[in-house]
Amino acid sequence: FIDPEFAFLLRIAQPHWRIIDVGAAIGQFSMFAAVCLPGAKVHAFEPSGANVATLRRNIARNGAGGRVFVHQAALSNRREMARFATAPKNWMSQLSEGQGVDAPGELVEVDMLAATLPRLGLDHVDVLKINVAGFEPAVLEGAMPSLVAGQVDVMILLLGIPSLVHYAALAGLGYRF
């Protein structure tokens, strides 16, 4: 594990953390959380069927079944069914604008974090990781009611210029960077 947030999380981790991994891909962060943080429960959200298949294999290989729950869905700022087009360069994959039968990609559920947490039976999240190839602003918009309510303690975000306005709002809610 080379990502800098791993060392930080190991320093502050508490038993039985509840973690949301938005943009789980094949599960690098989810596996870190499940294997290195005893008692952690991880909800991994990933719209790509190919990535979900690999994520499930990684869960089995790492003995993380029962601690990592896979949701083939996208979290964003709206609720709908949409097409997710997996690009040859995975970091360019995204929800498709076209919704017709000829639109590229696979049909996936799209929801907001604020609506998803109650369905998962969660009133609090210890760590929210968001890395969705530049679409973090939409995920943050859909998470804002939960963030305003203080339901998330630690966030790990992919940095990006389009998210700057959201960083200011997060700082106003008391989050430190």
Disulfide bonds with the S-S distance in Angstrom:
none
